[in-house]
Amino acid sequence: MPSSSNQQAVILFAHGSRDPLWRRPIEAVAERMRQLAPHTEAVCAYLELSEPDLPSTVSKLVAHGTTTIQIVPMFLGVGKHAREDLPQLVQALKGQYPNVTFELRQAIGEEPELIHAMATIALRVN
């Protein structure tokens, strides 16, 4: 968790799974973010079946002085979770923490850079 001097954080928000190995790619992205931008607090949160959930993650960040939180949905497709469940969760958090700025980004699967990277990988010939 951040120190009181780190007022910004990025939460990588994913679905979750009972399988603990499922978390590895999401956690690897957070670790790479910390390597690329050491002053960026990058943490993971999950909708269900995995811990921590989004409300407890936000609570810990706010308790440590975070005032700006970007939430990046780590979904390839924009289904019900990204379209409905997550915005409702964020709206509730905005009400609970009126002094915190929340930015809900689009699902990672809609980002042109990721689409390009996946196409390049899919076209790779061994």
Secondary structure, 3 states (H helix, E strand, C coil): CCCCCCCEEEEEEECCCCCHHHHHHHHHHHHHHHHHCCCCEEEEEECCCCCCEHHHHHHHHHHCCCCEEEEEECCCCCCHHHHHHHHHHHHHHHHHCCCCEEEECCCHHHCHHHHHHHHHHHHCCC
